[in-house]
Every structure is written in C-alpha cells, then in structure tokens.
Amino acid sequence: MLFQIYFYMIVIYVLMSWLPNLRENFIGELLTKLVEPYLSPFRRFIPPIMGMIDISPIVGLFVLQFVQGGLKFLIHTIFF
C-alpha cells in the first residue's frame, strides 16, 4: 500500500510540474521534499530529451513497480 501511495505522489508531482505555481504552496513543497530524493539518481543518468522532456519519473515509476513486485514475491515465498 505504501508503494501505491508513493507511486501516486510521483504522478501528482509530475502533473504539478505542468503548472509551476502549484509547487510553491505547502503541498507542492512537501511533495518536492519527498519525491526529489528518489528521482535525483535517475536524473543523473538519464538526460532530458531535446533538453526539455524529462523521462526520469517514468523510469522511476517502472523501477518502483519492479521493486514492489519483487518484495511481494519475497514476502509470499518466505511466509506462505
């Protein structure tokens, strides 16, 4: 459930980037503090396409889903 919440936090953060003024309020700053530490390693290795389009959140979401599936498998294997 925590993975799903974090997934939606990243999606909302990306959508907020289309309207920059939204990042200046309390919720925008909170999401920035929670999501940027996760996305910054991806941004180091994935340059923006044509200097403008940042696909690192997409890769970050795929990695998050992959880790979630792996943890579900491990927990299911260990406990059931």
Secondary structure by P-SEA (a helix, b strand, c coil): caaaaaaaaaaaaaaaaacccccccaaaaaaaacccccaaaaaaccccccccccaaaaaaaaaaaaaaaaaaaaaaaacc
